[in-house]
Amino acid sequence: MMKIKHPILLGMAVFISTAVFSGNGSVSAGEIDLSNPDAIGNYADFNDSLEDNLNDAATPVNSLEQVTNVNQLRDVAPTDWAYEALRSLVDRYGCISGFPNQTYRGNQPLSRYEFAAGLNSCLNQIERLIASTDSSADEDLETITKLSQEFEGELAALGGRIDEVESKTALLEDSSFSTTTKLVGEVAFTLANAFGEEQALGLEENPDLDSEVTFTDKVRLTFVSSFTGKDQLFTRITAGNIDNSFQNETGTREGRFAHDGPAGNNVVVDRLHYSFPVGEKLKVTAMGVLAAHHFYAEVYNDGLNTGGGATGALTRFGERNPLYRQGIDRFSAGVGAKFTVNDFLAISGGYIAPNGSDPSTTNGLFNGSFSALGQIELTPSESLKIGLTYVRGYDNEQATLNDEDAPDFRGSFLWGGTGTNAANLRGATNVAVGTSPLATNSFGAQAQFDITPKFSLRGWGGYTTANIINGGDDDDGSADIINFAGALVISDLIKEGSMAALIVGAEPYLSSIDANGDDTDEEIADDIPLHVEALYRFNLNDNISITPGVVFLSNPNQNSDNDSIFIGALRTTFAF
């Protein structure tokens, strides 16, 4: 162990180490943002290079080369705030070493081991200078002695503070929930009601729309674990009683809330995903529960798309293009990947199966319903990004007929709880196609243009052609389904972190159908169902937000004979 042989060295070490190891801010012993893979990678590279330098110290050519002139350092400029201090240390004490590529890396974080290695080198050099009768002027020694005495109290206090920090850190590590896992929570309370004269069923005499004011809850607890610093394991527990919003009262899926779904406040594990990098450009996401395309592919609706959370858009349709919802189901499983070619181009692709965990016939990963997505993601500039999407889907779910010989709901394969009944090929004006398997080809385009950091325009459109498999090529039918929307988002309105949004569009609706394959389109109501959504999320603080909003549905269930429907909501969200 090195011993300090001269009392003056303690004070000199403090001032030299400050000049040698300080960056533009306070000295940081390896402070790294563990959520930033780039920061972790840079730190790892730096540690590797330092370790190589220290390991090579015994060789004739040391990779940490002594600097004889500060101008040898490529990343040190005369305008840098510490330039004079570095120049003095080189000229007077010869106490600076550079990396083999002639860099000093003055702004890099350093560990305690790195600090000790550098300080030891400086102390050895100073000892040699002091031992030489002609190397150190008496006035320099006197100055250093006075400085060490003057700051003796501060040095003692600093040592005590370091001991206290180490003690508290050890206590936190011993009592922490996990050194690899953090908890992300969200609790939402929603006061809401639906208003209208009649349900949107398209009948000669629709039932009255009878709805009462509701107060519902939704709880999410997500455990995010990382084992390498670059991977993430998501385990989410969810409970709530919001169910399917007002779908039963209005007669349509249009306007369903983004954060609805759970009922009875039953606690379930509704997400289990693992994302990990493969090399520098490829990221893979394996999804065991609640597989969906939006978990790995860009959807071009920042702030409004929160994956069914309670801090973005009010409705499911307001979150993203419904094309990304194809194949989504509570128990769906699959895999997705994103390959970033460069700053301009990325490619995403994935495969999910709604019944991937079911081993019975016509189910499982590869012998049942599935949805496969491919997407080209373009970023021409920092403010503009564009996505071109293709989704191939197959749904073999055999729906039953109800007492009126109309097909029951097929589940949530097509549009994930959005769109008109007809767009989901359910009750399409006496067109009974609910019992036939479907094969679909969907094409979508979406974009986000951030005019300024606070003003953003988004939009999307989707076209789907469905093959209704009736048992033979001659009997197969066809259908066309359309959806589109535009959104204006204003960030930091009134208060930083708040957000206002206006979304206008049409949820998925059936534009034409030839159910029997006779080359004759059935007559259906194909009025454009207008969806208008306005909301304002006001952040009371970093953890609590209040979101009032309203949803207006014109021509619900794509029928102008149906009365318009209003849905009002006041959502309070606690995030931690």
C-alpha positions in Angstrom: 0.0 0.0 0.0 1.3 3.4 -0.9 2.1 5.7 2.1 2.2 9.5 1.9 5.8 10.4 3.1 5.3 14.1 3.2 2.5 16.0 4.9 2.4 18.5 2.1 1.3 15.8 -0.3 -2.2 15.6 1.1 -3.0 19.2 0.1 -1.2 19.0 -3.2 -3.1 15.8 -4.1 -6.4 17.4 -3.6 -5.7 20.3 -5.9 -4.0 18.2 -8.6 -6.7 15.5 -8.5 -9.3 18.2 -8.9 -7.6 19.5 -12.0 -6.8 16.1 -13.4 -10.1 14.4 -12.8 -12.8 17.1 -12.8 -15.2 17.5 -15.8 -17.5 20.4 -16.5 -19.4 19.7 -13.3 -18.8 18.0 -10.0 -16.6 14.9 -9.8 -18.8 11.8 -10.4 -17.7 8.3 -9.5 -19.3 6.6 -12.4 -22.8 8.1 -12.5 -24.5 6.4 -15.4 -28.1 6.5 -16.6 -28.9 2.8 -16.5 -31.9 3.4 -18.8 -29.7 4.7 -21.5 -28.0 1.8 -23.4 -25.7 4.3 -25.2 -24.4 5.7 -21.9 -23.8 2.2 -20.6 -22.0 1.2 -23.7 -19.8 4.3 -23.7 -18.9 3.7 -20.0 -18.1 0.0 -20.7 -15.8 1.0 -23.6 -14.1 3.5 -21.4 -13.6 1.0 -18.6 -12.3 -1.6 -21.1 -9.7 0.9 -22.4 -8.6 1.9 -18.9 -8.3 -1.7 -17.9 -6.2 -2.4 -20.9 -4.0 0.6 -20.1 -3.5 -0.6 -16.5 -2.8 -4.1 -17.6 -0.1 -2.9 -20.0 1.6 -0.8 -17.3 4.3 -3.5 -16.8 5.2 -3.6 -20.5 8.0 -1.5 -22.0 5.5 0.6 -24.0 2.8 1.9 -21.6 -0.5 2.6 -23.5 -1.1 5.5 -21.1 1.6 7.7 -22.6 3.2 10.6 -20.7 2.2 14.0 -22.1 5.1 16.5 -22.3 3.0 19.3 -23.9 -0.7 19.9 -23.4 -1.0 20.6 -27.2 -0.5 16.8 -27.7 -4.0 16.2 -26.4 -6.5 16.5 -29.4 -9.6 17.0 -27.2 -8.1 19.8 -25.1 -8.5 23.4 -26.5 -7.1 26.6 -25.2 -10.7 27.8 -24.7 -11.5 25.0 -22.2 -12.0 26.2 -18.6 -9.3 23.8 -17.2 -6.7 24.4 -20.0 -4.4 26.5 -17.9 -4.5 24.0 -15.0 -3.7 21.1 -17.3 -0.9 23.1 -18.9 0.6 23.9 -15.5 0.5 20.3 -14.4 2.3 19.2 -17.6 4.9 22.0 -17.6 5.7 22.1 -13.9 5.0 18.6 -12.6 4.8 16.2 -15.6 1.7 14.8 -14.0 -0.6 14.2 -17.0 -1.0 11.0 -19.1 -3.0 10.7 -22.3 -4.6 7.8 -24.1 -3.0 6.2 -27.1 -5.2 8.2 -29.6 -3.8 11.4 -28.0 -7.0 12.2 -26.1 -7.5 13.2 -22.5 -11.2 12.5 -22.1 -11.7 15.1 -19.5 -15.5 14.9 -19.5 -15.7 11.1 -19.1 -17.2 9.7 -15.8 -14.7 7.8 -13.7 -14.8 5.1 -11.1 -13.1 5.1 -7.7 -10.5 2.6 -9.0 -9.7 4.9 -11.9 -9.4 7.9 -9.6 -7.0 5.9 -7.3 -4.8 4.8 -10.2 -4.4 8.4 -11.5 -3.9 9.9 -8.1 -1.2 7.3 -7.2 0.7 8.2 -10.4 0.6 11.9 -9.5 1.7 11.3 -5.9 4.7 9.3 -7.1 5.7 12.1 -9.5 5.4 14.7 -6.7 7.4 12.6 -4.3 10.2 12.4 -6.9 10.0 16.2 -7.4 10.2 16.9 -3.6 13.1 14.5 -3.2 15.0 16.5 -5.8 16.6 19.5 -4.2 16.4 21.6 -7.4 12.9 20.6 -8.5 10.6 22.3 -6.0 10.9 25.9 -5.0 10.6 26.7 -1.3 7.8 29.2 -2.0 5.7 26.4 -3.7 6.1 24.1 -0.7 5.1 26.9 1.7 2.0 27.7 -0.4 0.9 24.1 -0.5 1.5 23.8 3.2 -0.7 26.8 3.9 -3.4 25.5 1.6 -3.5 22.0 3.2 -3.7 23.6 6.6 -6.5 26.0 5.5 -8.6 23.2 4.0 -7.9 20.6 6.7 -11.3 21.0 8.2 -13.0 20.8 4.8 -11.0 17.7 3.9 -12.1 16.0 7.1 -15.7 16.9 6.6 -15.5 15.6 3.0 -14.2 12.3 4.2 -17.0 12.1 6.7 -19.6 12.8 4.1 -18.1 10.1 1.8 -18.3 7.6 4.7 -21.9 8.6 5.3 -22.8 8.2 1.6 -21.2 4.7 1.5 -23.0 3.7 4.6 -26.4 4.8 3.2 -25.7 3.2 -0.1 -24.9 -0.1 1.6 -28.2 0.2 3.6 -30.2 0.9 0.4 -28.6 -2.1 -1.4 -29.4 -4.4 1.5 -33.0 -3.3 1.9 -33.9 -2.6 -1.7 -36.6 -4.6 -3.5 -34.2 -5.7 -6.2 -31.0 -4.4 -7.7 -32.2 -5.4 -11.2 -35.9 -4.5 -11.1 -37.9 -1.2 -10.8 -41.6 -0.8 -10.2 -43.7 1.4 -12.5 -47.2 2.0 -11.4 -50.4 3.7 -12.7 -53.8 4.1 -11.1 -56.7 5.7 -12.9 -60.1 6.7 -11.7 -62.7 7.7 -14.3 -66.0 9.5 -14.0 -68.0 9.1 -17.2 -71.3 8.7 -19.0 -72.7 8.2 -22.5 -75.5 10.4 -23.9 -77.9 9.8 -26.8 -81.5 9.1 -27.7 -81.1 5.5 -29.0 -78.6 2.7 -29.3 -76.8 2.5 -32.7 -78.1 -0.8 -33.9 -79.6 0.3 -37.2 -83.0 -1.2 -36.5 -86.3 0.3 -37.4 -86.9 1.0 -33.7 -83.6 1.1 -31.8 -83.7 0.6 -28.0 -83.3 3.6 -25.9 -79.7 4.5 -24.9 -80.0 4.1 -21.1 -76.7 4.9 -19.4 -75.9 6.0 -15.9 -72.9 7.9 -14.6 -70.1 5.5 -13.7 -67.0 5.7 -11.5 -64.4 3.1 -12.4 -60.8 2.2 -11.6 -57.9 0.7 -13.4 -54.6 -0.3 -11.7 -51.3 -1.3 -13.4 -48.2 -2.4 -11.7 -45.3 -3.2 -14.0 -42.0 -4.7 -12.9 -39.2 -3.8 -15.3 -36.1 -5.9 -14.9 -32.7 -5.6 -16.6 -29.9 -8.1 -16.4 -27.4 -6.7 -18.8 -28.3 -3.0 -18.8 -29.6 -3.2 -22.4 -32.4 -5.8 -22.0 -35.8 -5.4 -20.4 -38.2 -7.9 -18.9 -41.8 -6.6 -18.4 -44.1 -8.3 -16.0 -47.3 -6.4 -15.5 -50.1 -7.0 -13.1 -53.5 -5.4 -13.8 -56.9 -5.0 -12.1 -59.9 -2.9 -12.7 -63.7 -2.7 -13.2 -64.0 -0.5 -16.3 -64.9 -3.5 -18.5 -65.8 -2.5 -22.1 -66.7 1.1 -21.4 -70.3 1.9 -22.8 -70.3 -0.7 -25.6 -73.4 -2.5 -24.3 -75.3 0.8 -23.8 -74.4 2.4 -27.1 -74.4 -0.8 -29.3 -71.0 -0.1 -30.8 -67.3 -0.4 -30.1 -66.7 3.1 -31.3 -65.6 5.4 -28.5 -64.3 2.7 -26.1 -61.8 4.0 -23.6 -58.1 3.3 -24.2 -57.6 2.0 -20.7 -60.7 -0.2 -20.5 -60.7 -4.0 -20.5 -60.5 -5.6 -17.0 -63.7 -6.3 -15.1 -64.6 -7.3 -11.5 -61.2 -6.0 -10.2 -59.7 -9.4 -10.7 -55.9 -9.3 -10.6 -54.3 -10.8 -13.7 -50.8 -10.9 -15.3 -51.7 -9.2 -18.6 -48.2 -8.5 -20.0 -45.1 -10.6 -20.0 -42.5 -9.4 -22.6 -38.7 -9.7 -22.9 -36.8 -7.2 -25.2 -33.1 -7.6 -25.9 -30.6 -6.4 -28.4 -28.9 -8.6 -31.0 -25.8 -6.7 -32.0 -25.9 -2.9 -32.4 -28.9 -2.5 -34.7 -31.4 -5.3 -34.0 -33.8 -5.3 -31.1 -36.0 -8.4 -30.5 -39.2 -8.6 -28.3 -40.6 -11.9 -27.2 -44.2 -11.7 -26.0 -45.7 -14.5 -23.9 -48.8 -12.6 -22.8 -50.7 -9.8 -24.6 -48.6 -9.8 -27.8 -49.3 -6.8 -30.0 -47.6 -5.1 -32.8 -47.4 -1.7 -31.2 -45.0 -3.0 -28.5 -42.1 -3.3 -31.0 -43.1 -1.1 -34.0 -43.3 2.7 -34.2 -47.0 3.9 -34.3 -46.4 7.6 -34.9 -48.5 9.1 -32.2 -46.3 10.1 -29.3 -48.0 11.1 -26.1 -51.4 9.8 -27.2 -50.4 6.2 -27.6 -49.7 4.8 -24.2 -50.4 1.1 -24.9 -53.8 1.1 -23.1 -52.6 3.4 -20.4 -54.4 6.3 -18.8 -52.2 9.2 -19.6 -52.7 9.5 -23.4 -55.8 9.5 -25.7 -59.2 8.9 -24.2 -60.2 6.2 -26.7 -58.6 3.1 -28.2 -59.0 4.7 -31.7 -57.2 7.8 -30.6 -54.2 5.9 -29.6 -53.1 4.6 -33.0 -54.1 3.2 -36.4 -56.3 0.1 -35.7 -54.2 -1.9 -38.1 -51.7 -2.4 -35.2 -54.5 -4.0 -33.2 -55.0 -7.0 -35.6 -54.4 -10.2 -33.7 -54.3 -8.6 -30.3 -55.8 -10.6 -27.5 -55.4 -11.0 -23.8 -53.6 -14.4 -24.2 -51.9 -13.7 -27.6 -48.2 -14.7 -27.9 -45.6 -14.0 -30.5 -42.3 -12.2 -31.4 -41.4 -8.9 -33.0 -38.2 -7.2 -34.0 -36.9 -3.8 -35.2 -33.8 -3.4 -37.3 -32.4 0.1 -37.4 -30.4 0.4 -40.7 -29.4 4.1 -40.0 -30.9 7.3 -38.8 -33.1 7.5 -41.8 -34.4 3.9 -42.2 -35.6 1.2 -39.9 -37.6 -2.0 -40.6 -40.0 -3.7 -38.1 -41.7 -7.1 -38.4 -43.5 -9.5 -36.2 -45.9 -12.4 -35.8 -48.5 -12.9 -33.1 -51.1 -15.6 -32.5 -54.3 -14.8 -30.5 -54.5 -18.5 -29.3 -50.8 -19.2 -29.3 -51.0 -20.8 -25.8 -53.9 -23.1 -26.8 -52.6 -26.6 -27.9 -56.0 -27.8 -29.3 -56.7 -28.4 -33.0 -56.8 -25.3 -35.2 -55.0 -23.3 -32.6 -51.5 -22.8 -31.3 -48.8 -20.6 -32.8 -48.9 -21.9 -36.3 -52.2 -23.7 -36.9 -54.8 -21.1 -35.9 -55.4 -17.4 -36.1 -52.4 -15.2 -36.6 -51.4 -11.6 -37.6 -48.0 -10.8 -39.3 -46.8 -7.3 -39.7 -44.1 -5.7 -41.8 -43.3 -2.0 -41.6 -40.8 0.4 -43.2 -40.0 3.4 -40.9 -38.6 6.5 -42.5 -37.2 9.5 -40.6 -36.4 12.3 -43.2 -35.7 14.8 -40.4 -35.9 15.1 -36.6 -39.4 16.6 -36.9 -40.9 14.2 -39.5 -41.3 10.5 -39.4 -43.3 8.2 -41.7 -44.4 4.6 -41.6 -45.6 2.3 -44.3 -47.3 -0.8 -42.9 -48.6 -4.2 -44.2 -50.5 -6.7 -42.1 -51.4 -10.2 -43.2 -54.1 -11.7 -40.9 -56.1 -14.9 -40.6 -59.0 -15.6 -38.3 -60.4 -19.1 -38.1 -62.6 -18.5 -35.1 -66.0 -20.1 -35.7 -68.5 -17.8 -34.2 -71.9 -19.2 -33.2 -75.3 -17.8 -34.2 -77.5 -16.2 -31.6 -81.3 -16.7 -31.2 -81.9 -14.3 -34.2 -79.6 -16.4 -36.4 -77.1 -13.5 -36.5 -73.4 -14.1 -35.8 -72.2 -13.5 -32.3 -69.0 -11.5 -31.7 -65.8 -13.2 -32.9 -63.7 -11.9 -30.1 -61.2 -9.1 -30.8 -59.3 -10.3 -33.7 -60.0 -7.7 -36.4 -59.8 -4.3 -34.7 -59.2 -4.8 -31.0 -62.3 -3.2 -29.7 -62.6 -0.4 -32.2 -64.7 0.2 -35.3 -68.3 -0.5 -36.3 -70.0 -3.8 -35.9 -70.1 -4.2 -39.7 -66.3 -3.5 -39.9 -65.8 -6.4 -37.6 -68.1 -8.4 -39.9 -70.7 -8.9 -37.2 -74.3 -8.1 -37.9 -73.6 -6.3 -41.2 -77.2 -5.7 -42.0 -78.4 -9.3 -42.1 -75.1 -10.4 -43.9 -74.2 -13.5 -41.9 -70.5 -13.9 -42.3 -69.6 -14.4 -38.6 -69.2 -18.2 -39.0 -66.7 -18.0 -41.8 -62.9 -17.9 -41.4 -61.3 -14.7 -42.7 -58.0 -13.9 -44.4 -57.1 -10.2 -44.6 -54.5 -8.0 -46.3 -54.2 -4.6 -44.7 -52.2 -1.6 -45.9 -51.5 1.5 -43.8 -49.6 4.7 -43.8 -49.1 7.0 -40.8 -46.9 10.0 -40.1 -46.0 12.5 -37.4 -44.8 16.0 -38.1 -43.6 18.0 -35.1 -44.0 21.6 -36.4 -42.3 22.9 -33.2 -41.5 21.1 -29.9 -45.0 22.0 -28.7 -47.1 21.7 -31.9 -47.5 18.4 -33.6 -49.6 17.0 -36.4 -50.3 13.3 -36.8 -52.4 11.3 -39.2 -53.0 7.7 -40.5 -55.1 5.8 -42.9 -55.8 2.1 -43.4 -57.4 -0.1 -46.1 -58.2 -3.8 -45.6 -59.4 -6.3 -48.0 -60.9 -9.4 -46.4 -61.4 -12.8 -48.0 -64.5 -14.5 -46.5 -63.7 -18.3 -46.7 -67.0 -20.0 -47.3 -65.6 -23.4 -48.1 -64.5 -23.1 -51.7 -62.9 -20.6 -54.1 -66.1 -20.1 -56.1 -68.1 -19.4 -52.9 -65.6 -17.2 -51.1 -66.7 -13.7 -50.5 -64.9 -10.4 -50.0 -65.1 -7.2 -48.0 -63.4 -3.8 -47.9 -62.8 -1.9 -44.7 -61.4 1.6 -44.3 -60.3 3.8 -41.4 -58.5 7.2 -41.2 -57.7 10.0 -38.7 -55.8 13.2 -38.1 -54.7 14.6 -34.8 -53.4 17.9 -33.5 -51.4 17.8 -30.3 -50.3 20.8 -28.2 -47.7 20.1 -25.5 -46.9 22.1 -22.4 -50.2 24.1 -22.7 -50.7 26.3 -19.6 -48.3 24.1 -17.6 -45.2 22.2 -18.5 -46.0 18.5 -19.1 -49.6 19.1 -19.9 -51.1 18.2 -23.2 -54.2 19.1 -25.3 -55.3 17.0 -28.3 -58.0 17.0 -31.0 -58.6 13.8 -33.0 -60.9 13.6 -36.0 -61.4 10.6 -38.2 -63.4 7.5 -39.0 -63.0 4.3 -37.0 -62.9 1.1 -39.2 -66.1 0.8 -41.2 -67.2 -1.6 -43.9 -67.3 0.1 -47.3 -68.4 -2.9 -49.4 -69.1 -6.6 -49.1 -69.8 -9.6 -51.3 -70.5 -12.2 -48.6 -71.4 -15.1 -50.9 -68.9 -14.7 -53.7 -71.6 -14.1 -56.3 -69.9 -10.9 -57.6 -72.7 -8.8 -56.3 -72.3 -6.5 -53.4 -74.8 -6.7 -50.6 -76.7 -3.5 -49.7 -75.4 -2.1 -46.5 -75.3 1.2 -44.6 -71.9 2.6 -45.5 -72.1 6.1 -44.1 -68.8 7.4 -42.8 -68.8 7.1 -39.0 -67.3 10.4 -37.7 -65.2 10.2 -34.6 -64.3 13.5 -32.9 -62.3 13.4 -29.6 -61.1 16.4 -27.6 -59.1 16.2 -24.4 -56.8 18.1 -22.1 -54.4 16.4 -19.7 -53.5 18.8 -16.9 -50.5 17.8 -14.8 -51.0 18.8 -11.2 -47.4 17.6 -10.6 -45.0 14.9 -11.9 -47.2 12.1 -10.6 -50.9 13.3 -10.8 -52.8 14.4 -13.9 -56.5 15.2 -14.5 -57.9 14.7 -18.0 -61.3 16.0 -19.0 -62.5 15.0 -22.4 -65.4 14.4 -24.7 -66.0 11.9 -27.6 -68.6 12.7 -30.3 -69.8 9.9 -32.6 -71.8 10.9 -35.7 -73.4 8.1 -37.9 -72.4 5.5 -35.3 -72.2 2.0 -36.7 -71.9 3.7 -40.1 -75.6 4.5 -40.3 -76.9 8.0 -40.6 -80.2 6.8 -39.3 -78.7 6.2 -35.9 -78.7 9.1 -33.5 -75.4 10.8 -32.6 -73.7 9.7 -29.3 -71.7 11.7 -26.8 -69.3 10.2 -24.3 -67.9 12.5 -21.5 -65.2 11.6 -19.1 -63.1 13.0 -16.3 -60.0 10.8 -15.8 -57.6 11.2 -12.9 -54.3 9.3 -13.1 -51.6 8.6 -10.5 -48.3 7.6 -12.0 -45.3 6.4 -9.9 
